[in-house]
């Protein structure tokens, strides 16, 4: 029994987060990922202010478990030859240099396709490989700004709000992973290799479809609703409980509102024309919100969450990240052992976000140290034989 991507090899020239997160997801599904790093290593190896983690920073651990590492200077002809040999034997080439850089290094799509006509070649960049913004530098918070994402959080009149983790990097990595798997399926069906252009901006716009599509249909941007949900209903918002903790309520269906009114013993809301229908509750937002806030403030947050959830009323305690991790389901977190970490060698990282009945995502292997797999990779390149060529060895390195 094997994982879905077992037998797929990825030549991963990407660095930092968006590209490595794409290959991380492929690795969790069973692909072999060879991480080709500069001699100084991926910048994320030393990311953050705690120098005790240099070489294996938490940000690096998050997206590199189970990969293999070889450090190459692609401007050195001998090292470039090694990189070409890896590409020749790989199914996927993934890179996130600035547009045009990998071609100047001698490993652009045309060069890769000459080595391996069936290659799936995926480029990840800020604004894509064509267009007036192609050469603009971009990182996560820049694209949060330029895509309009920062203007979706907060309330009308508030300053722009950055989402508090690198969401653009991770959603772009997910988009790239989906694109790569799609191209591999196309190839398996006889379609041959592919070139994939993944833009952080385009991936962000796709993930923002709930906000962007209403504008594209109506011509009117959605208003900023703060902590009120997409429905615009006062019953889908955040409230303060008696013990000072907050809950997020998600009552958007009429049946849920009936259940909420019953749980709070406020059946009078069902007969009040100001509250009886969803549209009436929108039109009387402030009055409904205040009455609901007064009722919810009579309970502790934990009791609201457990009591309402048991009755099918969507309600969640606002938790910190560490509290949220405690809710993780089976296999949602992957235990890893990484020797040499300053605060202990046993830790966990998030899995791919889903489970499968057979051979689902996961790995037990630690992220590689810089250049850790050099001898293994070079020995493989020296000894590898191409069955399609009568057992003749590939070009020696």
TAGILIN-V910800 format. One line per field, one symbol per residue. ss: DSSP state (H for helix, E for strand, C for the rest). phi: phi as a letter, one per 40 degrees, with the letter a starting at -180 (. if undefined). psi: psi as a letter, one per 40 degrees, with the letter a starting at -180 (. if undefined). A space follows every 10 residues. Layout:
ss = ???
phi = ???
psi = ???
//
This chain:
ss = CCCCCCCCEE EECCCCCHHH HHHHHHHHCC CEEEEEECCC CCHHHHCCCC HHHCCCCHHH HCCCECCEEE ECCCCCHHHH HHHHHHHHCC CEEEECCCCC HHHHCCCCHH HHHHHCCCCE EEEEECCCCC CCCCCCCCCH HHHHHHCCHH HCCCECCCCC CCCCCCHHHH HHHHHHHHHH HHHHHHHHHH HCCEEEEEEH HHHHHHHCHH HHHHHHHHCC CCCCECCCCC CCCCCCCEEE CCCCCEEEEC CCCHHHHHHH HHHCCCCHHH HCCCCCCHHH HHHCHHHHHH HHHHHHCCCC HHHHHHHHHH CCCCEEECCC HHHHHCCCCC CCEEEEECCC CCCCCEEEEE CCCCCCCCCC CCCCCCECCC CCCHHHHHHH HHHCECHHHC CCECCCC
phi = .bcdbdgcbb cbccagbccd ccccccccch ccbcccbccc gddccbchcc cccdgacdcc dcbbcgcbbb cbccccdccc cccccccdbb cbbbabccdg cccccgbccc cccccadccc bbbbacbgcb hccdcccabd cccdcccgcc cccgbdgccd bcccaccccc cccccccccc cccccdcccg cgcabbbbbd ccccccccdc cccdcccbgb ccccbgcccd cgcccbabbc cccgcbbbbb cbcccccccc ccccfbcccc ccccbcbdcc cccbdccccc ccccccccbc ccccccccdc bgccabccbc dccccccdcd gcbbcbbbcg ccbhcbabbc ccgabbcbfc ciabcccccd gcbdcccccc ccccbcdcbg gcccdcb
psi = hiidehehhh hheiibdddd ddddddddee ihhhhhiide ihdedfhieh edehdfiddd ddeeheiihh hiheehdddd ddddddddei dhhhifiihe ddddeefidd dddddgdeih hhhhideiei idedehihid ddddddeede ediaiheiii hhheigdddd dddddddddd ddddddddee eaiihhhhhd dddddddfdd dddddddeeh iiihebeiid deieegaiih ideeiiihif hdiddddddd dddeffeddd ehedediddd dddfdddddd ddddddeeii dddddddddd eehhhhhhii dddddeehah edhhhihhie idfiehaiii aeeiiidhfa iiiehiiiih ededdddddd ddehihdeff ehiihi.
//
